[in-house]
Amino acid sequence: MANQNKRASQKQFTFLLVAIVVIGAGALGWVATRPKGGGETIDPNLPVGTAEGFLLGKADAPVQIIEFADFECPACAQFAMLTEPDVRARLVNPGLVSVRFYVFPLPMHKNTWSASNAAYCANEQGKFWEMHDRLFYTQDLWNTQSTSNPDKKMKGYAADLGLDAGKFDECYDSQRHYPNIKASGVEAQNRGIDETPSFIIGGKKYAGSLPYDELKRLVDAELAKTGKADTAKKSAK
């Protein structure tokens, strides 16, 4: 009888041990495969719309810069605040350069789709670049660390810019530009862009927040090919 009880206890112990291993393995598998925290959850079945680049400057400028950026990316804000004012004043305004901006929302940024949505809706009223500037210059007020619900901030910025509140709110709440935002990200990936900000100048890719002197050097090299390098020198003075 004692031996039977001992064997029964051993069987129960073995069963429990196996159960613990199975449950533990399942738990580890869930931890390994569960969705990681971070960005806004986007419907994977969201259709791909049109990749729209927003133009700053003349479409026929001798040098055309393509920029891919994420509104919640700190390096993108650094470029927008420190380098882009010189680019606009010394290269875009004289007609030497145009910049075509594409949004590239990165998956780790929770509020970047909301910000992109606000920029697209501002564009409907002709104020994409005004919203672009507001978003980058106030990034620390609406990014993931600052707010978990950026909608109020975005609508407040629209009011500050003098946009029609009813039209903006309808556009923003409908999320009708989400397919276009997705398409813009697909465009970045198709061009091999994997970092923000990234630039395409003269058909070549450059990653990171380029300082003005470096960007101008690249522009000058392209202008030299068009015979307008002297004009660039005069504009830079």
matplotlib code that plots the C-alpha trace (Angstrom):
import matplotlib.pyplot as plt

x = [0.0, 2.8, 4.5, 1.2, 0.8, 4.4, 3.9, 0.6, 2.4, 5.2, 2.6, 0.8, 4.2, 5.1, 1.8, 2.1, 5.6, 4.6, 1.6, 3.9, 6.3, 3.5, 1.8, 5.2, 6.1, 2.8, 3.3, 6.8, 5.4, 2.7, 5.3, 7.5, 4.7, 2.4, 2.3, 5.0, 3.9, 4.5, 2.7, -0.9, -2.6, -3.4, -5.9, -3.7, -6.4, -6.2, -6.0, -3.0, -3.9, -1.8, 1.7, 1.5, 4.6, 4.1, 6.0, 7.9, 9.3, 9.1, 8.4, 10.9, 13.8, 17.2, 17.7, 14.9, 15.2, 12.9, 12.6, 11.1, 10.3, 8.2, 6.5, 7.3, 11.0, 13.3, 16.0, 13.4, 12.3, 16.0, 16.3, 13.1, 14.0, 17.8, 18.5, 15.3, 15.0, 18.4, 17.3, 14.2, 15.8, 19.0, 18.0, 14.3, 13.3, 15.9, 14.4, 17.5, 15.9, 12.5, 11.7, 9.1, 8.1, 6.7, 5.5, 7.0, 5.3, 7.6, 5.9, 7.4, 5.8, 2.3, 1.1, 2.8, -0.3, -2.4, 0.1, 0.3, -3.5, -3.5, -1.0, -3.0, -6.2, -4.5, -3.4, -7.0, -7.2, -3.8, -1.8, 0.2, 3.5, 2.1, 0.9, 4.3, 6.1, 3.7, 4.0, 7.8, 8.2, 5.8, 6.8, 7.5, 3.9, 2.1, 4.5, 4.1, 5.8, 3.6, 0.1, -1.7, -4.6, -3.2, -6.5, -7.2, -3.7, -4.1, -7.5, -6.1, -3.3, -5.8, -7.6, -4.4, -3.6, -7.0, -8.4, -12.1, -12.7, -15.7, -14.0, -10.8, -12.6, -14.6, -11.5, -9.5, -12.2, -13.0, -9.3, -9.9, -6.2, -5.0, -4.7, -2.5, -0.4, 0.1, 1.0, 3.6, 5.2, 5.2, 6.8, 9.6, 10.1, 10.1, 12.9, 14.9, 14.4, 14.8, 15.7, 14.2, 14.9, 16.3, 16.8, 17.2, 19.3, 20.5, 19.2, 21.3, 20.0, 21.3, 20.2, 20.1, 19.6, 22.0, 23.5, 23.0, 26.7, 26.6, 23.2, 24.4, 27.6, 25.4, 23.1, 26.1, 27.4, 24.0, 23.9, 27.3, 25.9, 23.2, 25.6, 23.9, 26.5, 27.4, 23.8, 23.9, 27.0, 25.4, 22.3, 24.3, 25.9]
y = [0.0, 2.3, 1.6, 2.3, 5.6, 6.5, 5.8, 7.8, 10.7, 10.5, 10.5, 13.5, 15.3, 14.5, 15.7, 19.0, 19.5, 19.0, 21.3, 24.0, 23.7, 23.8, 26.8, 28.5, 28.0, 29.4, 32.4, 33.0, 32.6, 35.3, 37.7, 37.1, 37.6, 40.1, 43.6, 45.9, 49.3, 52.5, 53.8, 54.3, 51.1, 51.5, 49.1, 46.8, 46.7, 50.5, 51.1, 52.8, 56.2, 58.8, 59.7, 63.4, 65.5, 69.1, 71.6, 74.6, 76.9, 76.8, 73.4, 74.2, 75.2, 74.0, 71.8, 69.8, 68.4, 65.6, 65.3, 62.4, 63.3, 62.3, 65.1, 63.4, 62.8, 65.0, 65.2, 66.3, 69.1, 70.1, 70.4, 72.3, 74.8, 75.2, 74.5, 75.0, 78.8, 79.3, 76.9, 78.9, 82.4, 81.7, 78.9, 78.5, 82.2, 83.1, 80.3, 78.0, 75.1, 73.6, 71.2, 68.5, 67.2, 63.7, 62.5, 59.2, 58.2, 55.9, 53.0, 53.9, 57.4, 57.3, 60.8, 61.1, 60.0, 62.6, 65.3, 64.1, 64.1, 67.7, 68.8, 67.2, 68.8, 72.2, 71.7, 71.5, 75.2, 76.1, 76.1, 72.9, 74.7, 76.8, 73.7, 72.0, 74.8, 74.8, 71.1, 71.0, 74.2, 72.9, 69.2, 69.0, 70.0, 67.3, 64.4, 61.0, 62.1, 65.2, 64.0, 60.7, 62.5, 65.0, 65.8, 68.9, 70.2, 69.7, 71.5, 74.3, 74.8, 74.9, 77.7, 79.5, 79.4, 80.9, 77.8, 77.2, 75.1, 73.3, 72.2, 71.3, 69.3, 67.4, 66.5, 65.6, 63.4, 61.6, 60.5, 60.6, 61.3, 58.3, 56.3, 59.1, 59.2, 55.4, 55.9, 58.5, 56.0, 53.4, 55.8, 56.3, 52.6, 52.1, 54.6, 52.8, 55.4, 53.9, 57.0, 60.4, 63.0, 61.8, 63.7, 63.0, 65.5, 64.9, 61.4, 60.5, 59.8, 61.5, 60.5, 62.7, 66.3, 68.0, 71.3, 74.2, 74.2, 70.5, 70.8, 73.9, 72.1, 69.4, 71.9, 73.8, 70.6, 70.2, 73.9, 73.6, 71.0, 73.5, 76.4, 78.4, 78.1, 81.8, 82.8, 80.6, 82.4, 85.8, 84.6, 83.2, 86.6]
z = [0.0, 0.9, -2.4, -4.3, -2.5, -3.2, -7.0, -7.0, -5.4, -7.9, -10.8, -9.3, -8.9, -12.5, -13.8, -11.9, -13.1, -16.7, -16.3, -14.8, -17.7, -20.3, -18.7, -18.2, -21.8, -22.9, -20.8, -22.1, -25.6, -24.9, -23.6, -26.6, -29.2, -27.6, -29.3, -28.0, -26.6, -28.5, -31.5, -32.3, -33.4, -37.1, -38.8, -40.9, -43.5, -44.0, -47.7, -49.2, -50.6, -52.4, -51.3, -51.3, -50.9, -49.7, -51.7, -50.3, -53.1, -56.8, -58.5, -61.2, -58.8, -60.1, -57.0, -55.5, -52.0, -50.9, -47.1, -45.1, -41.5, -38.5, -36.6, -33.3, -34.1, -32.0, -34.8, -37.3, -34.9, -34.6, -38.3, -38.6, -35.9, -36.5, -40.1, -42.1, -41.4, -43.2, -46.0, -46.6, -46.4, -48.3, -50.7, -51.2, -51.3, -54.0, -56.1, -56.0, -54.1, -53.4, -50.6, -50.9, -47.5, -46.9, -43.6, -42.4, -39.1, -37.2, -35.2, -31.9, -31.8, -30.3, -31.4, -34.8, -36.8, -35.0, -35.8, -39.5, -39.6, -38.3, -41.0, -43.8, -42.6, -42.3, -45.9, -47.0, -45.9, -47.5, -44.3, -44.3, -43.7, -40.9, -39.1, -39.9, -38.1, -35.2, -34.7, -34.7, -32.6, -29.9, -30.1, -26.4, -25.6, -27.5, -27.9, -26.2, -23.0, -22.8, -23.6, -24.2, -26.0, -28.5, -30.2, -28.1, -28.8, -32.6, -32.7, -30.6, -33.0, -35.9, -34.0, -33.4, -37.1, -38.0, -39.7, -40.0, -36.9, -38.2, -41.4, -39.6, -36.9, -39.5, -41.4, -38.3, -36.7, -40.0, -40.4, -44.1, -44.8, -42.9, -46.2, -47.6, -44.5, -44.8, -48.5, -47.6, -45.3, -48.0, -50.3, -47.8, -47.5, -51.3, -51.5, -48.9, -46.2, -42.7, -40.6, -39.9, -41.0, -44.4, -47.5, -51.2, -53.0, -56.6, -56.4, -53.4, -49.9, -46.8, -43.3, -40.2, -39.2, -41.7, -40.5, -42.9, -44.1, -45.0, -46.8, -48.7, -49.8, -51.3, -52.9, -54.4, -56.0, -57.7, -58.7, -60.3, -62.6, -63.7, -64.1, -61.3, -58.6, -58.9, -58.2, -55.1, -53.8, -54.2, -52.4, -49.6, -48.8]

ax = plt.figure().add_subplot(projection="3d")
ax.plot(x, y, z, "-o")
ax.set_aspect("equal")
plt.show()
